[in-house]
Amino acid sequence: MAQQDVVQGYAASGAESAKSWTKRDTEWTLALFGTAIGAGVLFLPINAGLGGIWPLIAMTLLIGPMTFLAHRGLTRFVLSGSKRDGDITDVVEEHFGPKAGSIITFGYFMAIFPILMIYGIGITNTVGSLIEHQLHMPVPPRWLLSLVLVGGLVAVMNCGQNLILKVTNAIVYPLIAILFGVSLYLIPQWTGAQFDAPVTVDSFFKTIFLTIPVLVFAFNHSPAISSFAQTYRKELGDAAEPQASKTLKRTALVLVGFTMLFVYSCVLTLSPEQLLAAKAANLPILSVFAQTGNAGLFGWLAQIVAIVAITSSFFGHYMGTREGLNGLLIKRIKGKNPNAKVDVKKLDRFTMAFITLVVWAVAYFNVSVMGMIESMVAPIIAMILFIMPVYAAKKIPAMRKYDSAWNIFTAVMGTIAITGFIASQLL
């Protein structure tokens, strides 16, 4: 009876805490925003605007609900596990069994770790470029620069979740400010060229089909969802889901609001021909403006946005990589000896060392196949984010209360995202 009172009291206190918006919710909104917005935001206006303004308007109406519903589904999936402190790898094994759990956990790890490596390369190249072109100083040896940057980012990640959230929040604010500032700065230069561009029914739907995956990937913050769900469950107990959903909804609003305003402002400023030329030259959008306007200003902005965006995304993807690798190692240990006790601290130290060394090596050698790997892992992310939670809502008893008509929309858009990713590599 006393235990029941404790459980009821825990749930009641959680429900009470979930009634109002707190500092925790703001911190996680910014952390999830930072995870989603990587350096790819500088290429997003070009990729999303190439098909013209009308497909872009249609995609804007779709991407908000897609982002919110998919990430809410994955959060609910993590919260559906029986372990209070279980992460996504624990829940996958609980619901789908050891074999399927191992396969999904391996896919989750392989979908996130290559992106973390991409960010290791990106932060090294961007900081090196900033030192050389903006600061006009000699660039340190690449092995040292990459080691300091990657090692420093991983070190921050191992200083505790509260510090991580504070650092992430601190660097995301400038990113939001720059995106918003550039968006407003460009408004006087808007033209109607995009509205005059011809569009057919075939090109309209083809553009949506091929561009939705780009937007899904640009707005993806699934690597941080497991840690996000764990935090809410520890603090709010049974009241975690409603408050987590509220945070996810505001995250989606912030993402769509600030990011798509930036996209529209860039697209409406440039002609379709200029966007095509930028695509062919593989230039980020601020570099395009630097060539036509204030080169010094946009040169600095491009570097700052890239560094801030890469850093914030690195943190979110590190969370997912660490969880995935820990999950794989624990499953391997338990597979050999089900009664084996795992030293979590020792495992975390090994994971940290492994991730640091691999990301540093990739950044040092400046591996050039990362773009191809990113294209390969994107369908896996879409499968885990869109399809798995919908399937779980149909098949898993703990998830059946979330089975609704919205899941049909999520499954359809997830299928479009997956097939669009694949088609974009074949066309």
C-alpha positions in Angstrom: 0.0 0.0 0.0 2.8 2.4 0.8 4.5 1.6 -2.5 1.2 2.3 -4.3 1.0 5.7 -2.5 4.5 6.5 -3.6 3.8 5.7 -7.2 0.5 7.7 -7.1 2.4 10.6 -5.6 5.1 10.4 -8.2 2.6 10.5 -11.0 0.6 13.3 -9.3 3.8 15.4 -8.9 4.6 14.7 -12.5 1.2 15.8 -13.7 1.5 18.9 -11.6 4.9 19.7 -13.2 3.5 19.1 -16.7 0.8 21.8 -16.4 3.1 24.7 -17.1 6.0 25.5 -19.4 9.3 25.3 -17.6 13.0 26.1 -18.2 13.5 22.4 -19.0 11.1 22.6 -21.9 12.7 25.7 -23.3 16.2 24.1 -23.0 15.0 20.9 -24.8 13.2 22.9 -27.5 16.5 24.7 -28.3 18.5 21.4 -28.1 16.2 19.7 -30.5 16.2 22.7 -32.8 20.0 22.7 -32.7 20.1 18.9 -33.5 18.0 19.5 -36.6 19.7 22.5 -38.0 23.1 21.5 -39.3 25.3 23.1 -41.8 22.9 21.8 -44.4 20.7 24.8 -43.7 23.0 26.8 -45.9 22.1 24.6 -48.9 18.5 24.1 -48.0 17.1 27.2 -49.8 18.8 26.0 -53.0 17.6 22.4 -52.8 14.1 23.3 -51.7 13.6 26.3 -54.0 14.8 24.8 -57.3 11.4 23.5 -58.2 9.7 26.9 -57.9 7.6 28.7 -55.3 4.4 26.7 -55.7 5.8 23.3 -54.7 7.7 25.1 -51.9 4.4 26.4 -50.5 2.9 23.0 -50.7 5.9 21.4 -48.9 5.7 24.1 -46.2 2.2 23.1 -45.4 3.2 19.4 -45.1 6.6 19.6 -43.3 5.3 21.0 -40.1 2.8 18.2 -39.4 5.3 15.6 -40.7 8.0 16.8 -38.4 5.8 17.0 -35.3 3.9 13.7 -35.8 7.0 11.6 -36.7 9.0 12.8 -33.7 6.1 12.5 -31.4 5.6 8.9 -32.6 9.2 8.1 -31.9 9.1 9.8 -28.4 5.9 7.8 -27.6 7.7 4.6 -28.7 10.7 5.3 -26.3 8.3 6.1 -23.5 6.3 2.9 -24.0 9.1 0.7 -22.6 8.7 -0.8 -19.1 12.1 0.4 -17.9 12.0 3.8 -16.3 15.5 4.6 -17.5 15.3 2.6 -20.8 16.6 4.2 -24.0 15.5 3.5 -27.5 17.8 0.4 -27.8 16.1 -1.1 -24.7 12.6 -0.4 -26.0 13.4 -1.9 -29.4 14.5 -5.2 -27.9 11.6 -5.3 -25.5 9.0 -4.8 -28.2 10.6 -6.7 -31.1 12.7 -9.3 -29.5 16.5 -9.8 -29.3 17.2 -10.5 -33.0 15.0 -7.8 -34.5 16.1 -5.5 -31.7 19.8 -6.0 -32.6 19.1 -5.4 -36.3 17.1 -2.2 -35.6 19.7 -1.0 -33.1 22.5 -1.6 -35.6 20.5 0.3 -38.2 19.9 3.2 -35.8 23.7 3.4 -35.0 24.7 3.2 -38.7 22.2 5.9 -39.6 23.6 8.4 -37.1 27.3 7.7 -36.7 28.2 8.5 -40.3 26.5 11.9 -39.9 28.5 12.5 -36.8 31.6 11.8 -38.9 30.4 14.3 -41.5 30.2 16.9 -38.8 33.7 16.1 -37.7 34.9 16.8 -41.3 32.7 19.9 -41.5 33.8 21.6 -38.3 37.5 21.0 -39.2 37.1 22.4 -42.7 35.0 25.4 -41.6 37.2 26.5 -38.8 40.3 26.1 -41.0 38.6 28.2 -43.6 37.6 30.9 -41.0 41.2 31.0 -39.8 42.6 31.4 -43.3 40.2 33.6 -45.1 38.5 35.7 -42.3 41.2 35.9 -39.7 44.1 35.8 -42.2 46.2 33.6 -39.9 48.2 30.4 -40.6 46.0 27.3 -40.3 47.3 24.8 -37.7 48.3 21.3 -38.9 45.1 19.4 -39.8 45.8 16.5 -37.4 46.0 19.0 -34.5 43.1 21.2 -35.5 40.8 18.2 -36.0 41.9 16.6 -32.7 41.3 19.8 -30.7 37.9 20.4 -32.3 36.5 16.8 -32.2 38.1 16.2 -28.7 36.7 19.4 -27.4 33.1 18.7 -28.6 33.2 15.2 -27.2 34.6 16.5 -23.9 31.7 18.9 -23.5 29.3 16.0 -24.2 30.8 14.1 -21.2 30.3 16.9 -18.7 26.7 16.0 -17.9 23.4 16.7 -19.5 22.7 20.0 -17.8 25.9 21.5 -19.1 25.2 20.1 -22.6 21.8 21.8 -22.6 23.3 25.1 -21.4 26.0 25.0 -24.1 23.6 24.0 -26.8 21.1 26.7 -25.8 24.0 29.3 -25.8 25.0 28.5 -29.4 21.5 28.0 -30.8 20.4 31.6 -29.9 23.0 33.1 -32.3 21.9 30.7 -35.0 18.3 31.7 -34.7 19.3 35.4 -34.6 21.4 35.1 -37.8 18.7 33.1 -39.7 16.1 35.7 -38.7 18.4 38.7 -39.3 19.4 37.5 -42.8 15.7 36.7 -43.6 14.7 40.3 -42.7 17.7 41.8 -44.4 16.8 40.2 -47.7 13.1 41.2 -47.7 13.6 44.6 -49.6 15.4 42.6 -52.3 12.5 40.2 -52.9 11.3 39.8 -56.5 8.4 38.1 -58.3 10.6 36.0 -60.5 9.7 32.8 -58.8 6.0 33.4 -59.2 6.5 33.9 -63.0 8.4 30.6 -63.4 6.3 28.1 -65.4 5.1 24.9 -63.5 3.3 21.9 -64.8 1.3 19.3 -62.8 4.1 16.7 -63.5 6.9 19.0 -62.4 4.9 20.1 -59.4 4.5 16.6 -58.0 8.0 15.5 -59.1 9.5 18.4 -57.2 7.5 17.6 -54.0 8.4 13.9 -54.3 12.1 14.6 -54.6 12.3 17.5 -52.2 10.3 16.2 -49.2 13.2 13.9 -48.3 15.5 16.9 -48.2 13.2 18.7 -45.8 12.7 15.6 -43.7 16.5 15.2 -43.4 16.9 19.0 -42.7 14.3 19.0 -39.9 15.3 15.6 -38.4 16.1 15.7 -34.7 15.6 12.0 -34.0 19.2 11.4 -32.7 18.3 13.3 -29.5 14.8 12.0 -29.1 15.7 9.0 -26.9 17.7 11.2 -24.4 14.8 13.7 -24.6 12.2 11.1 -23.7 14.3 9.6 -21.0 14.7 13.0 -19.3 10.9 13.7 -19.4 10.1 10.2 -18.0 12.6 10.5 -15.1 11.2 13.9 -14.2 7.5 13.6 -14.9 6.8 9.8 -14.7 3.4 8.9 -16.3 2.8 12.6 -17.2 5.8 12.6 -19.5 4.0 12.1 -22.8 1.7 15.1 -22.8 4.4 17.5 -21.8 6.9 16.0 -24.2 4.4 16.3 -27.0 3.9 20.0 -26.1 7.7 20.5 -26.3 7.9 18.7 -29.7 5.0 20.8 -31.1 6.8 24.1 -30.1 10.1 22.7 -31.6 8.3 22.0 -34.9 6.9 25.5 -34.9 10.3 27.1 -34.2 11.9 24.9 -36.9 9.3 25.7 -39.5 9.0 29.3 -38.6 12.6 30.4 -38.6 14.0 27.9 -41.1 11.3 28.3 -43.8 11.3 32.1 -43.4 15.0 31.9 -44.2 14.3 29.6 -47.2 11.6 31.8 -48.6 13.6 35.0 -48.1 16.5 33.5 -50.0 14.4 31.9 -52.8 12.4 35.1 -53.3 15.6 37.1 -53.6 17.2 34.9 -56.3 15.9 34.0 -59.7 15.5 30.3 -60.8 18.6 30.7 -63.0 20.7 31.9 -60.0 19.5 28.9 -57.9 20.4 26.5 -60.7 23.8 28.1 -61.0 24.4 27.8 -57.3 23.3 24.2 -57.4 25.8 23.4 -60.2 28.6 25.2 -58.3 27.7 23.4 -55.0 27.7 26.8 -53.2 26.0 27.5 -49.9 23.4 30.2 -50.1 25.3 32.8 -48.1 28.3 32.4 -50.5 25.9 33.2 -53.4 24.9 36.4 -51.7 28.6 37.1 -50.9 29.3 37.1 -54.7 26.6 39.5 -55.5 26.6 41.8 -52.4 28.6 42.4 -49.3 31.2 39.7 -49.6 32.8 40.5 -46.2 29.5 40.4 -44.3 28.2 37.2 -45.8 31.6 35.6 -45.7 31.6 36.0 -42.0 28.0 35.0 -41.6 28.4 31.8 -43.7 31.3 30.7 -41.5 29.6 31.6 -38.2 26.3 29.9 -39.2 28.2 26.8 -40.3 30.3 26.5 -37.1 27.3 27.1 -34.8 25.0 24.7 -36.7 27.6 22.0 -37.0 28.4 22.3 -33.2 24.8 22.1 -32.1 24.0 19.2 -34.5 27.2 17.4 -33.4 25.8 17.3 -29.8 22.5 15.8 -30.8 24.0 13.2 -33.0 26.6 12.3 -30.4 23.7 11.4 -28.0 22.2 9.0 -30.6 25.6 7.5 -31.6 26.6 6.8 -27.9 23.2 5.2 -27.2 23.4 3.1 -30.3 26.9 1.9 -29.7 26.3 1.2 -26.0 23.2 -0.8 -27.0 25.1 -2.9 -29.5 27.9 -3.6 -27.0 25.5 -4.5 -24.2 23.6 -6.9 -26.5 26.9 -8.5 -27.5 28.0 -8.9 -23.9 24.5 -10.2 -22.8 24.4 -12.5 -25.8 27.6 -14.3 -24.6 26.6 -14.3 -21.0 23.0 -13.3 -20.0 24.0 -12.9 -16.4 27.0 -10.7 -17.1 27.0 -7.3 -15.2 27.9 -4.4 -17.4 30.1 -1.6 -16.0 28.2 1.4 -17.5 31.0 3.9 -16.6 33.7 1.8 -18.2 31.4 1.2 -21.2 30.9 5.0 -21.5 34.6 5.6 -21.4 35.2 3.1 -24.2 32.4 4.6 -26.3 33.8 8.1 -25.8 37.3 7.0 -26.8 36.1 5.0 -29.8 33.9 7.8 -31.2 36.6 10.4 -30.6 39.3 8.4 -32.4 37.1 7.4 -35.4 35.7 10.9 -35.9 39.1 12.4 -35.5 40.6 10.0 -38.1 37.9 10.7 -40.6 38.2 14.5 -40.1 42.0 14.3 -40.4 41.9 12.3 -43.7 39.1 14.5 -44.9 37.2 11.4 -46.3 35.3 12.3 -49.5 32.7 9.6 -49.5 30.6 11.0 -46.7 28.0 12.5 -49.1 27.3 9.1 -50.5 27.1 7.6 -47.0 24.6 10.3 -46.0 22.4 9.4 -48.9 22.5 5.7 -48.0 21.6 6.2 -44.3 18.8 8.7 -44.9 16.2 6.0 -45.8 17.2 4.2 -42.5 16.5 7.3 -40.5 13.1 7.8 -42.3 12.2 4.2 -41.6 13.0 4.4 -37.9 11.4 7.9 -37.5 8.2 7.4 -39.6 7.5 3.8 -40.1 8.6 2.0 -36.9 6.4 4.0 -34.5 3.4 3.6 -36.8 4.0 -0.2 -37.0 4.4 -0.3 -33.2 1.1 1.5 -32.7 -0.6 -1.4 -34.6 1.3 -4.3 -33.1 2.5 -3.4 -29.6 -0.1 -3.4 -26.8 1.6 -0.5 -25.0 1.4 1.6 -28.2 -2.1 0.8 -29.4 -3.6 3.8 -27.6 -1.7 5.9 -30.1 -3.1 4.2 -33.2 -5.0 7.0 -35.0 -5.8 8.3 -38.5 -2.8 10.6 -38.2 -0.6 7.5 -38.4 -1.8 6.9 -42.0 -0.5 10.4 -42.9 2.8 9.7 -41.1 3.2 6.3 -42.8 2.4 7.7 -46.3 4.8 10.7 -45.9 7.5 8.4 -44.5 7.1 6.1 -47.6 7.4 9.2 -49.9 10.5 10.2 -48.0 12.2 6.8 -48.2 11.3 6.3 -51.9 12.2 9.9 -52.7 15.7 9.4 -51.1 16.3 6.4 -53.2 14.9 7.9 -56.4 17.0 11.0 -56.0 20.2 8.9 -56.1 19.0 7.1 -59.3 17.8 10.1 -61.3 
